[in-house]
Amino acid sequence: MGKFPEADLVLAGITVCRKCKTRNKKNTEKCRNCGSPYMRPKRREIRAKK
Ligand SMILES: [Zn+2]
């Protein structure tokens, strides 16, 4: 969980193309920009220093 619940909801619904880094919706199988099937979930948290 991040600092802002709203942001967590938004990030949870985003995947990022591994090839061109375009943001796509979560259930998308192919990138809308380049058609690549290689997707990853968007990073939920930025690692804070301890
Ligand atoms: Zn792409």
mmCIF file of the protein (N, C-alpha, C, O) and its ligand, coordinates in Angstrom:
data_MODEL
# 
_entry.id   MODEL 
# 
loop_
_entity.id 
_entity.type 
_entity.pdbx_number_of_molecules 
1 polymer     1 
2 non-polymer 1 
# 
_entity_poly.entity_id                      1 
_entity_poly.type                           'polypeptide(L)' 
_entity_poly.nstd_linkage                   no 
_entity_poly.nstd_monomer                   no 
_entity_poly.pdbx_seq_one_letter_code       MGKFPEADLVLAGITVCRKCKTRNKKNTEKCRNCGSPYMRPKRREIRAKK 
_entity_poly.pdbx_seq_one_letter_code_can   MGKFPEADLVLAGITVCRKCKTRNKKNTEKCRNCGSPYMRPKRREIRAKK 
_entity_poly.pdbx_strand_id                 A 
# 
loop_
_entity_poly_seq.entity_id 
_entity_poly_seq.num 
_entity_poly_seq.mon_id 
_entity_poly_seq.hetero 
1 1  MET n 
1 2  GLY n 
1 3  LYS n 
1 4  PHE n 
1 5  PRO n 
1 6  GLU n 
1 7  ALA n 
1 8  ASP n 
1 9  LEU n 
1 10 VAL n 
1 11 LEU n 
1 12 ALA n 
1 13 GLY n 
1 14 ILE n 
1 15 THR n 
1 16 VAL n 
1 17 CYS n 
1 18 ARG n 
1 19 LYS n 
1 20 CYS n 
1 21 LYS n 
1 22 THR n 
1 23 ARG n 
1 24 ASN n 
1 25 LYS n 
1 26 LYS n 
1 27 ASN n 
1 28 THR n 
1 29 GLU n 
1 30 LYS n 
1 31 CYS n 
1 32 ARG n 
1 33 ASN n 
1 34 CYS n 
1 35 GLY n 
1 36 SER n 
1 37 PRO n 
1 38 TYR n 
1 39 MET n 
1 40 ARG n 
1 41 PRO n 
1 42 LYS n 
1 43 ARG n 
1 44 ARG n 
1 45 GLU n 
1 46 ILE n 
1 47 ARG n 
1 48 ALA n 
1 49 LYS n 
1 50 LYS n 
# 
loop_
_struct_asym.id 
_struct_asym.entity_id 
A 1 
B 2 
# 
loop_
_chem_comp.id 
_chem_comp.type 
_chem_comp.mon_nstd_flag 
ALA 'L-peptide linking' y 
ARG 'L-peptide linking' y 
ASN 'L-peptide linking' y 
ASP 'L-peptide linking' y 
CYS 'L-peptide linking' y 
GLU 'L-peptide linking' y 
GLY 'peptide linking'   y 
ILE 'L-peptide linking' y 
LEU 'L-peptide linking' y 
LYS 'L-peptide linking' y 
MET 'L-peptide linking' y 
PHE 'L-peptide linking' y 
PRO 'L-peptide linking' y 
SER 'L-peptide linking' y 
THR 'L-peptide linking' y 
TYR 'L-peptide linking' y 
VAL 'L-peptide linking' y 
ZN  non-polymer         . 
# 
_pdbx_entity_nonpoly.entity_id   2 
_pdbx_entity_nonpoly.name        ? 
_pdbx_entity_nonpoly.comp_id     ZN 
# 
_pdbx_nonpoly_scheme.asym_id         B 
_pdbx_nonpoly_scheme.entity_id       2 
_pdbx_nonpoly_scheme.mon_id          ZN 
_pdbx_nonpoly_scheme.ndb_seq_num     1 
_pdbx_nonpoly_scheme.pdb_seq_num     101 
_pdbx_nonpoly_scheme.auth_seq_num    101 
_pdbx_nonpoly_scheme.pdb_mon_id      ZN 
_pdbx_nonpoly_scheme.auth_mon_id     ZN 
_pdbx_nonpoly_scheme.pdb_strand_id   A 
_pdbx_nonpoly_scheme.pdb_ins_code    . 
# 
loop_
_atom_site.group_PDB 
_atom_site.id 
_atom_site.type_symbol 
_atom_site.label_atom_id 
_atom_site.label_alt_id 
_atom_site.label_comp_id 
_atom_site.label_asym_id 
_atom_site.label_entity_id 
_atom_site.label_seq_id 
_atom_site.pdbx_PDB_ins_code 
_atom_site.Cartn_x 
_atom_site.Cartn_y 
_atom_site.Cartn_z 
_atom_site.occupancy 
_atom_site.B_iso_or_equiv 
_atom_site.pdbx_formal_charge 
_atom_site.auth_seq_id 
_atom_site.auth_comp_id 
_atom_site.auth_asym_id 
_atom_site.auth_atom_id 
_atom_site.pdbx_PDB_model_num 
ATOM   1   N  N  . MET A 1 1  ? 0.846  -1.203 0.000   1.00 0.00 ? 1   MET A N  1 
ATOM   2   C  CA . MET A 1 1  ? 0.000  0.000  0.000   1.00 0.00 ? 1   MET A CA 1 
ATOM   3   C  C  . MET A 1 1  ? 0.873  1.242  0.000   1.00 0.00 ? 1   MET A C  1 
ATOM   4   O  O  . MET A 1 1  ? 1.873  1.339  0.712   1.00 0.00 ? 1   MET A O  1 
ATOM   5   N  N  . GLY A 1 2  ? 0.464  2.159  -0.804  1.00 0.00 ? 2   GLY A N  1 
ATOM   6   C  CA . GLY A 1 2  ? 1.201  3.418  -0.852  1.00 0.00 ? 2   GLY A CA 1 
ATOM   7   C  C  . GLY A 1 2  ? 0.584  4.437  0.069   1.00 0.00 ? 2   GLY A C  1 
ATOM   8   O  O  . GLY A 1 2  ? -0.231 4.123  0.937   1.00 0.00 ? 2   GLY A O  1 
ATOM   9   N  N  . LYS A 1 3  ? 0.983  5.625  -0.138  1.00 0.00 ? 3   LYS A N  1 
ATOM   10  C  CA . LYS A 1 3  ? 0.533  6.695  0.750   1.00 0.00 ? 3   LYS A CA 1 
ATOM   11  C  C  . LYS A 1 3  ? -0.910 7.084  0.460   1.00 0.00 ? 3   LYS A C  1 
ATOM   12  O  O  . LYS A 1 3  ? -1.674 7.412  1.367   1.00 0.00 ? 3   LYS A O  1 
ATOM   13  N  N  . PHE A 1 4  ? -1.271 7.044  -0.827  1.00 0.00 ? 4   PHE A N  1 
ATOM   14  C  CA . PHE A 1 4  ? -2.599 7.492  -1.230  1.00 0.00 ? 4   PHE A CA 1 
ATOM   15  C  C  . PHE A 1 4  ? -3.435 6.326  -1.756  1.00 0.00 ? 4   PHE A C  1 
ATOM   16  O  O  . PHE A 1 4  ? -3.053 5.712  -2.753  1.00 0.00 ? 4   PHE A O  1 
ATOM   17  N  N  . PRO A 1 5  ? -4.537 6.009  -1.133  1.00 0.00 ? 5   PRO A N  1 
ATOM   18  C  CA . PRO A 1 5  ? -5.384 4.895  -1.597  1.00 0.00 ? 5   PRO A CA 1 
ATOM   19  C  C  . PRO A 1 5  ? -5.863 5.077  -3.022  1.00 0.00 ? 5   PRO A C  1 
ATOM   20  O  O  . PRO A 1 5  ? -5.969 4.102  -3.765  1.00 0.00 ? 5   PRO A O  1 
ATOM   21  N  N  . GLU A 1 6  ? -6.153 6.297  -3.414  1.00 0.00 ? 6   GLU A N  1 
ATOM   22  C  CA . GLU A 1 6  ? -6.624 6.546  -4.779  1.00 0.00 ? 6   GLU A CA 1 
ATOM   23  C  C  . GLU A 1 6  ? -5.553 6.138  -5.778  1.00 0.00 ? 6   GLU A C  1 
ATOM   24  O  O  . GLU A 1 6  ? -5.848 5.539  -6.812  1.00 0.00 ? 6   GLU A O  1 
ATOM   25  N  N  . ALA A 1 7  ? -4.318 6.465  -5.461  1.00 0.00 ? 7   ALA A N  1 
ATOM   26  C  CA . ALA A 1 7  ? -3.216 6.145  -6.364  1.00 0.00 ? 7   ALA A CA 1 
ATOM   27  C  C  . ALA A 1 7  ? -3.036 4.639  -6.462  1.00 0.00 ? 7   ALA A C  1 
ATOM   28  O  O  . ALA A 1 7  ? -2.734 4.124  -7.538  1.00 0.00 ? 7   ALA A O  1 
ATOM   29  N  N  . ASP A 1 8  ? -3.214 3.933  -5.371  1.00 0.00 ? 8   ASP A N  1 
ATOM   30  C  CA . ASP A 1 8  ? -3.092 2.481  -5.402  1.00 0.00 ? 8   ASP A CA 1 
ATOM   31  C  C  . ASP A 1 8  ? -4.121 1.870  -6.336  1.00 0.00 ? 8   ASP A C  1 
ATOM   32  O  O  . ASP A 1 8  ? -3.819 0.934  -7.077  1.00 0.00 ? 8   ASP A O  1 
ATOM   33  N  N  . LEU A 1 9  ? -5.332 2.397  -6.299  1.00 0.00 ? 9   LEU A N  1 
ATOM   34  C  CA . LEU A 1 9  ? -6.374 1.875  -7.177  1.00 0.00 ? 9   LEU A CA 1 
ATOM   35  C  C  . LEU A 1 9  ? -6.013 2.110  -8.631  1.00 0.00 ? 9   LEU A C  1 
ATOM   36  O  O  . LEU A 1 9  ? -6.207 1.229  -9.469  1.00 0.00 ? 9   LEU A O  1 
ATOM   37  N  N  . VAL A 1 10 ? -5.498 3.270  -8.934  1.00 0.00 ? 10  VAL A N  1 
ATOM   38  C  CA . VAL A 1 10 ? -5.131 3.580  -10.307 1.00 0.00 ? 10  VAL A CA 1 
ATOM   39  C  C  . VAL A 1 10 ? -3.999 2.675  -10.768 1.00 0.00 ? 10  VAL A C  1 
ATOM   40  O  O  . VAL A 1 10 ? -4.041 2.133  -11.872 1.00 0.00 ? 10  VAL A O  1 
ATOM   41  N  N  . LEU A 1 11 ? -2.996 2.514  -9.930  1.00 0.00 ? 11  LEU A N  1 
ATOM   42  C  CA . LEU A 1 11 ? -1.839 1.705  -10.315 1.00 0.00 ? 11  LEU A CA 1 
ATOM   43  C  C  . LEU A 1 11 ? -2.203 0.245  -10.463 1.00 0.00 ? 11  LEU A C  1 
ATOM   44  O  O  . LEU A 1 11 ? -1.621 -0.470 -11.280 1.00 0.00 ? 11  LEU A O  1 
ATOM   45  N  N  . ALA A 1 12 ? -3.176 -0.204 -9.665  1.00 0.00 ? 12  ALA A N  1 
ATOM   46  C  CA . ALA A 1 12 ? -3.571 -1.606 -9.727  1.00 0.00 ? 12  ALA A CA 1 
ATOM   47  C  C  . ALA A 1 12 ? -4.208 -1.941 -11.071 1.00 0.00 ? 12  ALA A C  1 
ATOM   48  O  O  . ALA A 1 12 ? -4.226 -3.102 -11.478 1.00 0.00 ? 12  ALA A O  1 
ATOM   49  N  N  . GLY A 1 13 ? -4.731 -0.924 -11.763 1.00 0.00 ? 13  GLY A N  1 
ATOM   50  C  CA . GLY A 1 13 ? -5.396 -1.171 -13.033 1.00 0.00 ? 13  GLY A CA 1 
ATOM   51  C  C  . GLY A 1 13 ? -4.523 -0.887 -14.230 1.00 0.00 ? 13  GLY A C  1 
ATOM   52  O  O  . GLY A 1 13 ? -5.028 -0.750 -15.344 1.00 0.00 ? 13  GLY A O  1 
ATOM   53  N  N  . ILE A 1 14 ? -3.232 -0.795 -14.026 1.00 0.00 ? 14  ILE A N  1 
ATOM   54  C  CA . ILE A 1 14 ? -2.340 -0.423 -15.126 1.00 0.00 ? 14  ILE A CA 1 
ATOM   55  C  C  . ILE A 1 14 ? -1.290 -1.503 -15.344 1.00 0.00 ? 14  ILE A C  1 
ATOM   56  O  O  . ILE A 1 14 ? -0.709 -2.027 -14.394 1.00 0.00 ? 14  ILE A O  1 
ATOM   57  N  N  . THR A 1 15 ? -1.062 -1.823 -16.599 1.00 0.00 ? 15  THR A N  1 
ATOM   58  C  CA . THR A 1 15 ? 0.112  -2.612 -16.937 1.00 0.00 ? 15  THR A CA 1 
ATOM   59  C  C  . THR A 1 15 ? 0.975  -1.796 -17.880 1.00 0.00 ? 15  THR A C  1 
ATOM   60  O  O  . THR A 1 15 ? 0.497  -0.872 -18.538 1.00 0.00 ? 15  THR A O  1 
ATOM   61  N  N  . VAL A 1 16 ? 2.239  -2.142 -17.938 1.00 0.00 ? 16  VAL A N  1 
ATOM   62  C  CA . VAL A 1 16 ? 3.172  -1.385 -18.763 1.00 0.00 ? 16  VAL A CA 1 
ATOM   63  C  C  . VAL A 1 16 ? 3.828  -2.314 -19.763 1.00 0.00 ? 16  VAL A C  1 
ATOM   64  O  O  . VAL A 1 16 ? 4.264  -3.411 -19.414 1.00 0.00 ? 16  VAL A O  1 
ATOM   65  N  N  . CYS A 1 17 ? 3.894  -1.877 -20.988 1.00 0.00 ? 17  CYS A N  1 
ATOM   66  C  CA . CYS A 1 17 ? 4.547  -2.651 -22.035 1.00 0.00 ? 17  CYS A CA 1 
ATOM   67  C  C  . CYS A 1 17 ? 6.038  -2.744 -21.762 1.00 0.00 ? 17  CYS A C  1 
ATOM   68  O  O  . CYS A 1 17 ? 6.687  -1.737 -21.481 1.00 0.00 ? 17  CYS A O  1 
ATOM   69  N  N  . ARG A 1 18 ? 6.587  -3.968 -21.845 1.00 0.00 ? 18  ARG A N  1 
ATOM   70  C  CA . ARG A 1 18 ? 8.022  -4.113 -21.603 1.00 0.00 ? 18  ARG A CA 1 
ATOM   71  C  C  . ARG A 1 18 ? 8.844  -3.557 -22.758 1.00 0.00 ? 18  ARG A C  1 
ATOM   72  O  O  . ARG A 1 18 ? 10.027 -3.252 -22.607 1.00 0.00 ? 18  ARG A O  1 
ATOM   73  N  N  . LYS A 1 19 ? 8.215  -3.434 -23.879 1.00 0.00 ? 19  LYS A N  1 
ATOM   74  C  CA . LYS A 1 19 ? 8.960  -3.040 -25.067 1.00 0.00 ? 19  LYS A CA 1 
ATOM   75  C  C  . LYS A 1 19 ? 8.996  -1.515 -25.221 1.00 0.00 ? 19  LYS A C  1 
ATOM   76  O  O  . LYS A 1 19 ? 10.061 -0.919 -25.382 1.00 0.00 ? 19  LYS A O  1 
ATOM   77  N  N  . CYS A 1 20 ? 7.818  -0.903 -25.170 1.00 0.00 ? 20  CYS A N  1 
ATOM   78  C  CA . CYS A 1 20 ? 7.774  0.535  -25.436 1.00 0.00 ? 20  CYS A CA 1 
ATOM   79  C  C  . CYS A 1 20 ? 7.293  1.332  -24.237 1.00 0.00 ? 20  CYS A C  1 
ATOM   80  O  O  . CYS A 1 20 ? 7.180  2.556  -24.308 1.00 0.00 ? 20  CYS A O  1 
ATOM   81  N  N  . LYS A 1 21 ? 7.008  0.647  -23.133 1.00 0.00 ? 21  LYS A N  1 
ATOM   82  C  CA . LYS A 1 21 ? 6.659  1.315  -21.876 1.00 0.00 ? 21  LYS A CA 1 
ATOM   83  C  C  . LYS A 1 21 ? 5.343  2.074  -21.922 1.00 0.00 ? 21  LYS A C  1 
ATOM   84  O  O  . LYS A 1 21 ? 5.088  2.936  -21.081 1.00 0.00 ? 21  LYS A O  1 
ATOM   85  N  N  . THR A 1 22 ? 4.515  1.756  -22.896 1.00 0.00 ? 22  THR A N  1 
ATOM   86  C  CA . THR A 1 22 ? 3.198  2.367  -22.930 1.00 0.00 ? 22  THR A CA 1 
ATOM   87  C  C  . THR A 1 22 ? 2.330  1.795  -21.826 1.00 0.00 ? 22  THR A C  1 
ATOM   88  O  O  . THR A 1 22 ? 2.373  0.595  -21.557 1.00 0.00 ? 22  THR A O  1 
ATOM   89  N  N  . ARG A 1 23 ? 1.555  2.634  -21.198 1.00 0.00 ? 23  ARG A N  1 
ATOM   90  C  CA . ARG A 1 23 ? 0.611  2.155  -20.198 1.00 0.00 ? 23  ARG A CA 1 
ATOM   91  C  C  . ARG A 1 23 ? -0.591 1.537  -20.880 1.00 0.00 ? 23  ARG A C  1 
ATOM   92  O  O  . ARG A 1 23 ? -1.119 2.083  -21.849 1.00 0.00 ? 23  ARG A O  1 
ATOM   93  N  N  . ASN A 1 24 ? -1.023 0.384  -20.363 1.00 0.00 ? 24  ASN A N  1 
ATOM   94  C  CA . ASN A 1 24 ? -2.214 -0.267 -20.872 1.00 0.00 ? 24  ASN A CA 1 
ATOM   95  C  C  . ASN A 1 24 ? -3.118 -0.644 -19.709 1.00 0.00 ? 24  ASN A C  1 
ATOM   96  O  O  . ASN A 1 24 ? -2.701 -0.642 -18.551 1.00 0.00 ? 24  ASN A O  1 
ATOM   97  N  N  . LYS A 1 25 ? -4.360 -0.967 -20.037 1.00 0.00 ? 25  LYS A N  1 
ATOM   98  C  CA . LYS A 1 25 ? -5.252 -1.436 -18.984 1.00 0.00 ? 25  LYS A CA 1 
ATOM   99  C  C  . LYS A 1 25 ? -4.846 -2.821 -18.524 1.00 0.00 ? 25  LYS A C  1 
ATOM   100 O  O  . LYS A 1 25 ? -4.128 -3.537 -19.221 1.00 0.00 ? 25  LYS A O  1 
ATOM   101 N  N  . LYS A 1 26 ? -5.314 -3.188 -17.345 1.00 0.00 ? 26  LYS A N  1 
ATOM   102 C  CA . LYS A 1 26 ? -4.809 -4.380 -16.683 1.00 0.00 ? 26  LYS A CA 1 
ATOM   103 C  C  . LYS A 1 26 ? -5.012 -5.661 -17.484 1.00 0.00 ? 26  LYS A C  1 
ATOM   104 O  O  . LYS A 1 26 ? -4.112 -6.497 -17.557 1.00 0.00 ? 26  LYS A O  1 
ATOM   105 N  N  . ASN A 1 27 ? -6.182 -5.818 -18.080 1.00 0.00 ? 27  ASN A N  1 
ATOM   106 C  CA . ASN A 1 27 ? -6.485 -7.082 -18.742 1.00 0.00 ? 27  ASN A CA 1 
ATOM   107 C  C  . ASN A 1 27 ? -6.117 -7.110 -20.218 1.00 0.00 ? 27  ASN A C  1 
ATOM   108 O  O  . ASN A 1 27 ? -6.509 -8.020 -20.948 1.00 0.00 ? 27  ASN A O  1 
ATOM   109 N  N  . THR A 1 28 ? -5.368 -6.116 -20.647 1.00 0.00 ? 28  THR A N  1 
ATOM   110 C  CA . THR A 1 28 ? -4.960 -6.081 -22.041 1.00 0.00 ? 28  THR A CA 1 
ATOM   111 C  C  . THR A 1 28 ? -3.915 -7.156 -22.316 1.00 0.00 ? 28  THR A C  1 
ATOM   112 O  O  . THR A 1 28 ? -2.966 -7.311 -21.547 1.00 0.00 ? 28  THR A O  1 
ATOM   113 N  N  . GLU A 1 29 ? -4.084 -7.894 -23.402 1.00 0.00 ? 29  GLU A N  1 
ATOM   114 C  CA . GLU A 1 29 ? -3.111 -8.937 -23.711 1.00 0.00 ? 29  GLU A CA 1 
ATOM   115 C  C  . GLU A 1 29 ? -1.975 -8.411 -24.568 1.00 0.00 ? 29  GLU A C  1 
ATOM   116 O  O  . GLU A 1 29 ? -0.844 -8.891 -24.492 1.00 0.00 ? 29  GLU A O  1 
ATOM   117 N  N  . LYS A 1 30 ? -2.295 -7.414 -25.386 1.00 0.00 ? 30  LYS A N  1 
ATOM   118 C  CA . LYS A 1 30 ? -1.252 -6.850 -26.234 1.00 0.00 ? 30  LYS A CA 1 
ATOM   119 C  C  . LYS A 1 30 ? -1.183 -5.348 -26.036 1.00 0.00 ? 30  LYS A C  1 
ATOM   120 O  O  . LYS A 1 30 ? -2.185 -4.700 -25.732 1.00 0.00 ? 30  LYS A O  1 
ATOM   121 N  N  . CYS A 1 31 ? -0.013 -4.815 -26.208 1.00 0.00 ? 31  CYS A N  1 
ATOM   122 C  CA . CYS A 1 31 ? 0.184  -3.381 -26.096 1.00 0.00 ? 31  CYS A CA 1 
ATOM   123 C  C  . CYS A 1 31 ? -0.633 -2.656 -27.155 1.00 0.00 ? 31  CYS A C  1 
ATOM   124 O  O  . CYS A 1 31 ? -0.660 -3.062 -28.317 1.00 0.00 ? 31  CYS A O  1 
ATOM   125 N  N  . ARG A 1 32 ? -1.290 -1.594 -26.751 1.00 0.00 ? 32  ARG A N  1 
ATOM   126 C  CA . ARG A 1 32 ? -2.109 -0.855 -27.712 1.00 0.00 ? 32  ARG A CA 1 
ATOM   127 C  C  . ARG A 1 32 ? -1.254 -0.048 -28.674 1.00 0.00 ? 32  ARG A C  1 
ATOM   128 O  O  . ARG A 1 32 ? -1.724 0.371  -29.732 1.00 0.00 ? 32  ARG A O  1 
ATOM   129 N  N  . ASN A 1 33 ? -0.018 0.165  -28.313 1.00 0.00 ? 33  ASN A N  1 
ATOM   130 C  CA . ASN A 1 33 ? 0.849  0.993  -29.153 1.00 0.00 ? 33  ASN A CA 1 
ATOM   131 C  C  . ASN A 1 33 ? 1.649  0.145  -30.140 1.00 0.00 ? 33  ASN A C  1 
ATOM   132 O  O  . ASN A 1 33 ? 1.643  0.422  -31.339 1.00 0.00 ? 33  ASN A O  1 
ATOM   133 N  N  . CYS A 1 34 ? 2.342  -0.891 -29.642 1.00 0.00 ? 34  CYS A N  1 
ATOM   134 C  CA . CYS A 1 34 ? 3.238  -1.637 -30.511 1.00 0.00 ? 34  CYS A CA 1 
ATOM   135 C  C  . CYS A 1 34 ? 2.781  -3.074 -30.733 1.00 0.00 ? 34  CYS A C  1 
ATOM   136 O  O  . CYS A 1 34 ? 3.381  -3.789 -31.536 1.00 0.00 ? 34  CYS A O  1 
ATOM   137 N  N  . GLY A 1 35 ? 1.711  -3.521 -30.022 1.00 0.00 ? 35  GLY A N  1 
ATOM   138 C  CA . GLY A 1 35 ? 1.194  -4.861 -30.244 1.00 0.00 ? 35  GLY A CA 1 
ATOM   139 C  C  . GLY A 1 35 ? 1.996  -5.942 -29.558 1.00 0.00 ? 35  GLY A C  1 
ATOM   140 O  O  . GLY A 1 35 ? 1.725  -7.126 -29.758 1.00 0.00 ? 35  GLY A O  1 
ATOM   141 N  N  . SER A 1 36 ? 2.975  -5.570 -28.756 1.00 0.00 ? 36  SER A N  1 
ATOM   142 C  CA . SER A 1 36 ? 3.782  -6.565 -28.052 1.00 0.00 ? 36  SER A CA 1 
ATOM   143 C  C  . SER A 1 36 ? 2.980  -7.254 -26.958 1.00 0.00 ? 36  SER A C  1 
ATOM   144 O  O  . SER A 1 36 ? 2.240  -6.588 -26.234 1.00 0.00 ? 36  SER A O  1 
ATOM   145 N  N  . PRO A 1 37 ? 3.108  -8.576 -26.818 1.00 0.00 ? 37  PRO A N  1 
ATOM   146 C  CA . PRO A 1 37 ? 2.402  -9.291 -25.757 1.00 0.00 ? 37  PRO A CA 1 
ATOM   147 C  C  . PRO A 1 37 ? 3.145  -9.270 -24.437 1.00 0.00 ? 37  PRO A C  1 
ATOM   148 O  O  . PRO A 1 37 ? 2.650  -9.813 -23.450 1.00 0.00 ? 37  PRO A O  1 
ATOM   149 N  N  . TYR A 1 38 ? 4.294  -8.672 -24.389 1.00 0.00 ? 38  TYR A N  1 
ATOM   150 C  CA . TYR A 1 38 ? 5.083  -8.677 -23.158 1.00 0.00 ? 38  TYR A CA 1 
ATOM   151 C  C  . TYR A 1 38 ? 4.706  -7.501 -22.286 1.00 0.00 ? 38  TYR A C  1 
ATOM   152 O  O  . TYR A 1 38 ? 5.081  -6.357 -22.543 1.00 0.00 ? 38  TYR A O  1 
ATOM   153 N  N  . MET A 1 39 ? 3.949  -7.819 -21.241 1.00 0.00 ? 39  MET A N  1 
ATOM   154 C  CA . MET A 1 39 ? 3.463  -6.774 -20.357 1.00 0.00 ? 39  MET A CA 1 
ATOM   155 C  C  . MET A 1 39 ? 3.897  -7.072 -18.933 1.00 0.00 ? 39  MET A C  1 
ATOM   156 O  O  . MET A 1 39 ? 4.127  -8.225 -18.569 1.00 0.00 ? 39  MET A O  1 
ATOM   157 N  N  . ARG A 1 40 ? 4.003  -6.040 -18.149 1.00 0.00 ? 40  ARG A N  1 
ATOM   158 C  CA . ARG A 1 40 ? 4.247  -6.241 -16.724 1.00 0.00 ? 40  ARG A CA 1 
ATOM   159 C  C  . ARG A 1 40 ? 3.320  -5.323 -15.954 1.00 0.00 ? 40  ARG A C  1 
ATOM   160 O  O  . ARG A 1 40 ? 2.903  -4.295 -16.488 1.00 0.00 ? 40  ARG A O  1 
ATOM   161 N  N  . PRO A 1 41 ? 2.977  -5.661 -14.701 1.00 0.00 ? 41  PRO A N  1 
ATOM   162 C  CA . PRO A 1 41 ? 2.200  -4.737 -13.893 1.00 0.00 ? 41  PRO A CA 1 
ATOM   163 C  C  . PRO A 1 41 ? 3.030  -3.518 -13.537 1.00 0.00 ? 41  PRO A C  1 
ATOM   164 O  O  . PRO A 1 41 ? 4.242  -3.612 -13.347 1.00 0.00 ? 41  PRO A O  1 
ATOM   165 N  N  . LYS A 1 42 ? 2.382  -2.397 -13.450 1.00 0.00 ? 42  LYS A N  1 
ATOM   166 C  CA . LYS A 1 42 ? 3.112  -1.191 -13.080 1.00 0.00 ? 42  LYS A CA 1 
ATOM   167 C  C  . LYS A 1 42 ? 3.545  -1.305 -11.631 1.00 0.00 ? 42  LYS A C  1 
ATOM   168 O  O  . LYS A 1 42 ? 2.812  -1.823 -10.788 1.00 0.00 ? 42  LYS A O  1 
ATOM   169 N  N  . ARG A 1 43 ? 4.729  -0.822 -11.356 1.00 0.00 ? 43  ARG A N  1 
ATOM   170 C  CA . ARG A 1 43 ? 5.248  -0.869 -9.991  1.00 0.00 ? 43  ARG A CA 1 
ATOM   171 C  C  . ARG A 1 43 ? 4.301  -0.125 -9.064  1.00 0.00 ? 43  ARG A C  1 
ATOM   172 O  O  . ARG A 1 43 ? 3.910  1.014  -9.318  1.00 0.00 ? 43  ARG A O  1 
ATOM   173 N  N  . ARG A 1 44 ? 3.947  -0.807 -7.981  1.00 0.00 ? 44  ARG A N  1 
ATOM   174 C  CA . ARG A 1 44 ? 2.989  -0.204 -7.066  1.00 0.00 ? 44  ARG A CA 1 
ATOM   175 C  C  . ARG A 1 44 ? 3.635  0.836  -6.161  1.00 0.00 ? 44  ARG A C  1 
ATOM   176 O  O  . ARG A 1 44 ? 3.044  1.870  -5.850  1.00 0.00 ? 44  ARG A O  1 
ATOM   177 N  N  . GLU A 1 45 ? 4.836  0.543  -5.756  1.00 0.00 ? 45  GLU A N  1 
ATOM   178 C  CA . GLU A 1 45 ? 5.455  1.416  -4.763  1.00 0.00 ? 45  GLU A CA 1 
ATOM   179 C  C  . GLU A 1 45 ? 6.827  1.874  -5.226  1.00 0.00 ? 45  GLU A C  1 
ATOM   180 O  O  . GLU A 1 45 ? 7.566  1.142  -5.885  1.00 0.00 ? 45  GLU A O  1 
ATOM   181 N  N  . ILE A 1 46 ? 7.131  3.066  -4.872  1.00 0.00 ? 46  ILE A N  1 
ATOM   182 C  CA . ILE A 1 46 ? 8.501  3.528  -5.035  1.00 0.00 ? 46  ILE A CA 1 
ATOM   183 C  C  . ILE A 1 46 ? 9.217  3.208  -3.730  1.00 0.00 ? 46  ILE A C  1 
ATOM   184 O  O  . ILE A 1 46 ? 8.734  3.540  -2.647  1.00 0.00 ? 46  ILE A O  1 
ATOM   185 N  N  . ARG A 1 47 ? 10.351 2.571  -3.841  1.00 0.00 ? 47  ARG A N  1 
ATOM   186 C  CA . ARG A 1 47 ? 11.042 2.157  -2.633  1.00 0.00 ? 47  ARG A CA 1 
ATOM   187 C  C  . ARG A 1 47 ? 11.599 3.355  -1.881  1.00 0.00 ? 47  ARG A C  1 
ATOM   188 O  O  . ARG A 1 47 ? 12.453 4.089  -2.378  1.00 0.00 ? 47  ARG A O  1 
ATOM   189 N  N  . ALA A 1 48 ? 11.099 3.526  -0.694  1.00 0.00 ? 48  ALA A N  1 
ATOM   190 C  CA . ALA A 1 48 ? 11.592 4.623  0.138   1.00 0.00 ? 48  ALA A CA 1 
ATOM   191 C  C  . ALA A 1 48 ? 12.828 4.163  0.891   1.00 0.00 ? 48  ALA A C  1 
ATOM   192 O  O  . ALA A 1 48 ? 12.993 2.977  1.178   1.00 0.00 ? 48  ALA A O  1 
ATOM   193 N  N  . LYS A 1 49 ? 13.659 5.079  1.196   1.00 0.00 ? 49  LYS A N  1 
ATOM   194 C  CA . LYS A 1 49 ? 14.838 4.707  1.985   1.00 0.00 ? 49  LYS A CA 1 
ATOM   195 C  C  . LYS A 1 49 ? 14.459 4.520  3.441   1.00 0.00 ? 49  LYS A C  1 
ATOM   196 O  O  . LYS A 1 49 ? 13.566 5.185  3.967   1.00 0.00 ? 49  LYS A O  1 
ATOM   197 N  N  . LYS A 1 50 ? 15.140 3.625  4.056   1.00 0.00 ? 50  LYS A N  1 
ATOM   198 C  CA . LYS A 1 50 ? 14.786 3.311  5.429   1.00 0.00 ? 50  LYS A CA 1 
ATOM   199 C  C  . LYS A 1 50 ? 15.420 4.296  6.401   1.00 0.00 ? 50  LYS A C  1 
ATOM   200 O  O  . LYS A 1 50 ? 15.226 4.181  7.611   1.00 0.00 ? 50  LYS A O  1 
HETATM 201 ZN ZN . ZN  B 2 .  ? 4.324  -1.541 -26.509 1.00 0.00 2 101 ZN  A ZN 1 
# 
